[in-house]
Amino acid sequence: MRQSRLLSSAIEAIGETPVVELTRLTRGVDGCILAKLEYLNPGFSKKDRIARQIIEDAEAQDLLAPGGIVVELTSGNTGTGLAIVCGIKGYRFVAVMSRGNSMERARMMSALGAEVVLVDQLPGSIPGQVSGGDLALVEEVAQRITAERGAFRADQFRQPGNFRAHYLHTGPEYLRQSGGRIDAFCDFAGTGGSFAGCAAAFKEHDPAIQCFVVEPEGAAVLAGEPAEHPNHRIQGGGYAMPDLPLLRPGHIDGYLKVSDEEAILMARRLAREEGIFAGFSSGANVAAALKLLSTTHKGLTVAVLINDSGLKYLSTDLWGNLP
Ligand SMILES: Cc1ncc(COP(=O)(O)O)c(C=O)c1O
């Protein structure tokens, strides 16, 4: 559980999130789902962890001068974590984000002191559906600003700090909190950092723990399928990028697919039945875990991350037109 001592800043409140067994959602199901509530981090997502690790790794390697500038491409959550960490440590932070991501995220980063640069989506794209093509445009702008300002690029797709945050903390915390009682882990991949770090920690503990990458239906390129529906609604990942540098293929035991509707319905069930108010990708993780329990993993325990807060999607259709 969370530390009871006095903390010197909100950075120290990152991590040590609780794990809850989803007993209501799994009523009548043979097996158990454990959910780690990452939305209880100060920036309301798991990405606070990587923000802290990437910045502290850069400091340890003398890559960041006092008062230096940090730039990152973000779907909002990493940027929020970086805004918190940089603000407290006295760095300037520039967040580069697609206009396709929800506006709560841009407003929150600004409130935390970040400079937010919004990049238009490709012509014909739909807000809320950010594709790999949209991200390529954001990447171009992030690279240009980094070069122009002589900044440190947090580079969540490549920096080992993304992997290390989950390998050193999220995974080991999960093992400790569950008493090592995990048979499988499934995780919706964006950069793949959470999957890679947790899977490495889990497999080091017990190589029999099976780890599954979760992808959007119609954009399961890591599983080797064509990207027929890259404009899905599961924000934060599923970018249809076939090469994710942080992923270790030897740690992937399989791939699972979740549709927009399945992710949305499960996020709504999480809220109503378990009191867990989370976003699309958390719904995707739990929907994938239920698939495992009803097929290959009957009677076993599946671990997932609850990635971010449902508050980040109040302007989207995630909570719209509820019956
Ligand atoms: C809401 C949400 N879900 C899932 C992910 C994917 O996590 P990862 O980049 O560790 O694969 C992200 C990443 O930004 C995210 O913001």
The ligand as an SDF file (V2000), in Angstrom:
LIG
                    3D

 16 16  0  0  0  0  0  0  0  0999 V2000
   -4.1260    5.2500  -21.7000 C   0  0  0  0  0  0  0  0  0  0  0  0
   -2.9540    4.4610  -22.1790 C   0  0  0  0  0  0  0  0  0  0  0  0
   -3.0920    3.1400  -22.3340 N   0  0  0  0  0  0  0  0  0  0  0  0
   -2.0880    2.3790  -22.7940 C   0  0  0  0  0  0  0  0  0  0  0  0
   -0.8740    2.9330  -23.1470 C   0  0  0  0  0  0  0  0  0  0  0  0
    0.2160    2.0520  -23.6850 C   0  0  0  0  0  0  0  0  0  0  0  0
    1.2510    1.8500  -22.7520 O   0  0  0  0  0  0  0  0  0  0  0  0
    2.7190    1.5460  -23.2490 P   0  0  0  0  0  0  0  0  0  0  0  0
    3.2130    2.7580  -23.9660 O   0  0  0  0  0  0  0  0  0  0  0  0
    3.4850    1.2590  -22.0060 O   0  0  0  0  0  0  0  0  0  0  0  0
    2.6400    0.3680  -24.1630 O   0  0  0  0  0  0  0  0  0  0  0  0
   -0.6850    4.3100  -23.0150 C   0  0  0  0  0  0  0  0  0  0  0  0
    0.5570    4.9440  -23.4220 C   0  0  0  0  0  0  0  0  0  0  0  0
    0.6580    6.1350  -23.5850 O   0  0  0  0  0  0  0  0  0  0  0  0
   -1.7430    5.0910  -22.5090 C   0  0  0  0  0  0  0  0  0  0  0  0
   -1.6290    6.4230  -22.3700 O   0  0  0  0  0  0  0  0  0  0  0  0
  1  2  1  0
  2  3  1  0
  2 15  2  0
  3  4  2  0
  4  5  1  0
  5  6  1  0
  5 12  2  0
  6  7  1  0
  7  8  1  0
  8  9  2  0
  8 10  1  0
  8 11  1  0
 12 13  1  0
 12 15  1  0
 13 14  2  0
 15 16  1  0
M  END
$$$$
